[in-house]
Amino acid sequence: MLSIGQVVYCKAGRDKGHPFFITGIEGEYVFICDGKRRSLIRPKKKKIKHIQPTKTVDENIRERLEGNLYLKDSDLRTALAKLTGSII
């Protein structure tokens, strides 16, 4: 089950192997952002079969996205760095 604020990895495309947050779900597609390659203004629309979901969900990011609260790209980068242990 996918949810907003969940960390996923791309299985296909030029973003293959990179971590992203799910910022929206629409049918068989998800919108993903990482704050650098894909900003909140231009999320990537990706088919669900082309992503590898993890069990990690950042509650702070999820609450901000669902509540339409203020969120910056740097917040996404910082949260991904903490959760995945890699520098974005």
C-alpha positions in Angstrom: 0.0 0.0 0.0 1.4 3.3 -1.0 1.0 6.5 0.9 2.0 10.2 0.7 5.3 10.8 2.4 6.6 7.3 1.7 10.1 6.8 0.5 10.4 5.0 -2.9 13.2 4.1 -5.2 12.9 4.3 -9.0 13.3 1.0 -10.9 13.3 2.5 -14.4 14.3 5.6 -16.3 17.1 8.1 -15.8 16.2 8.3 -12.0 16.8 4.6 -11.5 18.1 3.8 -8.0 17.4 7.3 -6.6 15.2 7.8 -3.5 12.1 10.0 -3.7 9.1 10.9 -1.6 5.6 10.2 -2.9 3.8 13.6 -3.0 0.6 12.5 -4.7 -1.3 9.4 -5.9 -3.5 9.3 -8.9 -4.8 6.0 -10.1 -1.9 3.9 -11.4 0.5 6.8 -11.2 2.3 8.5 -8.3 4.0 11.9 -8.2 7.5 11.8 -6.8 9.9 14.6 -5.6 13.3 14.6 -4.0 13.9 18.4 -3.8 16.8 18.4 -6.2 16.3 16.5 -9.4 12.5 16.9 -9.0 11.2 19.9 -7.1 7.8 20.3 -5.5 6.8 22.6 -8.3 7.6 20.0 -11.0 6.9 16.5 -9.6 7.7 13.4 -11.7 4.6 11.4 -12.8 5.6 7.7 -12.6 3.8 4.5 -13.0 3.5 2.4 -9.8 5.2 -0.6 -11.5 8.3 1.5 -12.1 8.9 2.3 -8.4 10.2 0.2 -5.5 8.3 1.2 -2.3 9.9 1.0 1.1 8.3 0.8 4.5 9.7 4.2 5.5 7.2 7.0 5.8 8.2 10.5 7.1 5.2 11.6 9.2 6.3 15.3 9.2 6.5 15.4 5.4 3.2 13.5 5.1 1.3 15.8 7.4 2.7 18.9 5.6 1.8 17.5 2.1 -1.7 16.4 3.1 -2.5 19.6 5.0 -1.1 21.9 2.2 1.3 23.4 4.8 4.5 25.2 3.9 7.1 22.8 2.6 10.4 23.6 0.9 12.6 21.5 -1.4 15.3 21.7 1.2 13.0 20.0 3.7 12.7 17.0 1.3 16.4 16.8 0.8 17.1 16.9 4.5 14.5 14.3 5.3 15.7 12.0 2.5 19.3 12.3 3.7 18.3 11.3 7.3 16.1 8.4 6.2 18.3 6.9 3.5 21.8 7.9 4.8 22.8 9.3 1.5 23.5 12.9 0.5 21.1 14.2 -2.2 
